[in-house]
Amino acid sequence: MRHVYFFAEAVLAEAALSFLGVGTPRVHTKLGIILGEARTYIRDAPWMMLLPGLALSITVLGLNLMGDGLRDLLDPRQRRTLRTTA
């Protein structure tokens, strides 16, 4: 289940590197690149930074919740402790 958390961290790391301009080449649109380019327009159009930031946050939160759900479903030690406390 830790792999799902690593995937969420990788999404954040890629967005941060793209935001700083040291990520992968600009062949495809990435949330970090969109956030980096929106810095110029933050006073006139704050939604240009708000919406990609919100999408990134929801993506990472969803991956973390999916990892928690998979861990709860598949971890036999977790199931055993839940049965004894119930």
Backbone as CSV, one residue per row, in Angstrom:
resi,resn,N_x,N_y,N_z,CA_x,CA_y,CA_z,C_x,C_y,C_z
1,MET,0.811,-1.186,0.000,0.000,0.000,0.000,0.861,1.259,0.000
2,ARG,2.101,1.112,0.400,2.972,2.283,0.430,3.225,2.826,-0.960
3,HIS,3.043,1.985,-1.982,3.310,2.428,-3.345,2.334,3.518,-3.773
4,VAL,1.109,3.454,-3.279,0.132,4.494,-3.612,0.581,5.825,-3.028
5,TYR,1.124,5.816,-1.821,1.617,7.050,-1.210,2.824,7.579,-1.977
6,PHE,3.686,6.682,-2.448,4.832,7.117,-3.245,4.367,7.751,-4.549
7,PHE,3.287,7.216,-5.122,2.750,7.794,-6.348,2.226,9.206,-6.091
8,ALA,1.557,9.415,-4.961,1.072,10.756,-4.618,2.251,11.706,-4.413
9,GLU,3.309,11.230,-3.771,4.496,12.062,-3.589,5.155,12.369,-4.926
10,ALA,5.138,11.417,-5.845,5.724,11.641,-7.167,4.939,12.691,-7.945
11,VAL,3.618,12.678,-7.808,2.793,13.695,-8.467,3.146,15.076,-7.927
12,LEU,3.282,15.189,-6.611,3.652,16.470,-6.011,5.055,16.900,-6.420
13,ALA,5.995,15.976,-6.438,7.372,16.314,-6.813,7.444,16.762,-8.270
14,GLU,6.725,16.086,-9.152,6.728,16.481,-10.559,6.123,17.861,-10.738
15,ALA,5.043,18.144,-10.020,4.420,19.465,-10.113,5.348,20.545,-9.570
16,ALA,6.044,20.255,-8.486,6.969,21.241,-7.914,8.137,21.503,-8.859
17,LEU,8.693,20.456,-9.447,9.806,20.646,-10.382,9.359,21.389,-11.634
18,SER,8.166,21.078,-12.132,7.643,21.788,-13.295,7.378,23.254,-12.961
19,PHE,6.881,23.507,-11.763,6.628,24.876,-11.320,7.922,25.682,-11.303
20,LEU,8.998,25.061,-10.862,10.290,25.739,-10.804,10.985,25.820,-12.160
21,GLY,10.487,25.069,-13.131,11.060,25.110,-14.465,12.183,24.115,-14.686
22,VAL,12.370,23.179,-13.781,13.435,22.187,-13.926,12.886,20.775,-14.109
23,GLY,11.627,20.671,-14.454,11.015,19.362,-14.646,11.264,18.839,-16.047
24,THR,10.405,17.961,-16.477,10.516,17.389,-17.815,10.211,18.467,-18.859
25,PRO,10.609,18.242,-20.113,10.354,19.245,-21.161,8.864,19.544,-21.314
26,ARG,8.556,20.687,-21.860,7.171,21.156,-21.971,6.440,20.556,-23.172
27,VAL,6.521,19.275,-23.338,5.816,18.618,-24.441,4.337,18.501,-24.109
28,HIS,4.030,18.145,-22.876,2.651,17.996,-22.434,2.348,19.018,-21.353
29,THR,1.097,19.385,-21.244,0.689,20.330,-20.214,0.707,19.645,-18.860
30,LYS,1.309,20.295,-17.891,1.395,19.767,-16.530,0.882,20.823,-15.561
31,LEU,0.372,20.379,-14.429,-0.174,21.320,-13.453,0.892,22.270,-12.922
32,GLY,2.099,21.787,-12.750,3.173,22.650,-12.265,3.509,23.756,-13.252
33,ILE,3.509,23.435,-14.546,3.773,24.441,-15.575,2.641,25.464,-15.600
34,ILE,1.406,25.004,-15.497,0.263,25.914,-15.481,0.356,26.847,-14.279
35,LEU,0.707,26.298,-13.115,0.846,27.134,-11.921,1.985,28.135,-12.074
36,GLY,3.079,27.709,-12.666,4.212,28.603,-12.857,3.894,29.749,-13.803
37,GLU,3.170,29.456,-14.871,2.813,30.505,-15.817,1.720,31.413,-15.273
38,ALA,0.917,30.929,-14.348,-0.164,31.736,-13.779,0.356,32.775,-12.787
39,ARG,1.601,32.637,-12.345,2.158,33.632,-11.419,2.116,35.038,-12.010
40,THR,2.258,35.139,-13.309,2.259,36.436,-13.968,0.904,37.124,-13.862
41,TYR,-0.152,36.340,-13.835,-1.510,36.890,-13.880,-2.237,36.798,-12.547
42,ILE,-1.521,36.588,-11.460,-2.172,36.324,-10.171,-3.029,37.502,-9.705
43,ARG,-2.633,38.729,-10.007,-3.431,39.888,-9.575,-4.675,40.076,-10.440
44,ASP,-4.567,39.816,-11.726,-5.690,40.047,-12.632,-6.638,38.851,-12.721
45,ALA,-6.086,37.645,-12.660,-6.896,36.442,-12.825,-6.443,35.379,-11.831
46,PRO,-6.846,35.517,-10.560,-6.374,34.554,-9.554,-6.874,33.131,-9.779
47,TRP,-7.966,32.966,-10.517,-8.481,31.617,-10.762,-7.526,30.790,-11.621
48,MET,-6.639,31.464,-12.371,-5.671,30.728,-13.180,-4.698,29.940,-12.310
49,MET,-4.488,30.389,-11.092,-3.630,29.659,-10.169,-4.469,28.810,-9.214
50,LEU,-5.656,29.262,-8.913,-6.504,28.559,-7.952,-6.985,27.212,-8.496
51,LEU,-7.450,27.182,-9.720,-8.027,25.943,-10.259,-6.989,24.830,-10.448
52,PRO,-5.813,25.091,-11.036,-4.824,24.005,-11.107,-4.320,23.574,-9.728
53,GLY,-4.196,24.524,-8.794,-3.787,24.162,-7.437,-4.826,23.288,-6.756
54,LEU,-6.085,23.606,-6.981,-7.168,22.798,-6.427,-7.190,21.407,-7.061
55,ALA,-6.963,21.344,-8.369,-6.921,20.040,-9.046,-5.767,19.188,-8.525
56,LEU,-4.623,19.801,-8.309,-3.472,19.076,-7.762,-3.769,18.583,-6.346
57,SER,-4.374,19.431,-5.534,-4.711,19.037,-4.154,-5.711,17.891,-4.133
58,ILE,-6.725,17.963,-4.980,-7.737,16.899,-5.026,-7.122,15.596,-5.528
59,THR,-6.215,15.675,-6.496,-5.548,14.475,-7.005,-4.736,13.787,-5.919
60,VAL,-3.936,14.552,-5.192,-3.099,13.978,-4.137,-3.962,13.459,-2.992
61,LEU,-4.997,14.191,-2.619,-5.896,13.726,-1.558,-6.589,12.436,-1.976
62,GLY,-7.041,12.359,-3.228,-7.693,11.148,-3.716,-6.762,9.942,-3.710
63,LEU,-5.500,10.162,-4.103,-4.537,9.062,-4.071,-4.277,8.601,-2.641
64,ASN,-4.174,9.534,-1.720,-3.959,9.150,-0.320,-5.163,8.419,0.252
65,LEU,-6.359,8.869,-0.068,-7.559,8.172,0.413,-7.681,6.787,-0.205
66,MET,-7.302,6.659,-1.476,-7.321,5.348,-2.107,-6.321,4.418,-1.430
67,GLY,-5.149,4.922,-1.086,-4.162,4.113,-0.380,-4.660,3.680,0.987
68,ASP,-5.329,4.588,1.698,-5.896,4.226,3.000,-6.967,3.150,2.861
69,GLY,-7.818,3.302,1.860,-8.872,2.312,1.646,-8.315,0.951,1.275
70,LEU,-7.305,0.932,0.408,-6.688,-0.346,0.049,-6.001,-0.985,1.252
71,ARG,-5.351,-0.176,2.071,-4.700,-0.725,3.252,-5.740,-1.318,4.199
72,ASP,-6.834,-0.610,4.425,-7.880,-1.130,5.299,-8.488,-2.419,4.753
73,LEU,-8.588,-2.515,3.446,-9.205,-3.672,2.826,-8.277,-4.884,2.785
74,LEU,-6.993,-4.659,2.540,-6.098,-5.772,2.257,-5.126,-6.141,3.372
75,ASP,-5.005,-5.340,4.410,-4.036,-5.623,5.468,-4.632,-6.602,6.476
76,PRO,-4.119,-7.838,6.547,-4.701,-8.831,7.467,-4.486,-8.457,8.935
77,ARG,-3.383,-7.814,9.269,-3.160,-7.413,10.664,-4.175,-6.359,11.091
78,GLN,-4.516,-5.459,10.182,-5.504,-4.419,10.471,-6.872,-5.050,10.714
79,ARG,-7.237,-6.032,9.893,-8.537,-6.690,10.045,-8.637,-7.428,11.373
80,ARG,-7.553,-8.073,11.767,-7.561,-8.833,13.011,-7.769,-7.902,14.205
81,THR,-7.127,-6.759,14.232,-7.284,-5.843,15.363,-8.668,-5.215,15.355
82,LEU,-9.264,-5.012,14.175,-10.618,-4.461,14.129,-11.625,-5.457,14.674
83,ARG,-11.428,-6.745,14.395,-12.378,-7.758,14.882,-12.319,-7.902,16.400
84,THR,-11.129,-7.808,16.963,-11.011,-7.991,18.407,-11.528,-6.785,19.175
85,THR,-11.484,-5.593,18.591,-11.982,-4.414,19.304,-13.480,-4.244,19.144
86,ALA,-14.083,-4.862,18.129,-15.516,-4.670,17.870,-16.369,-5.541,18.755
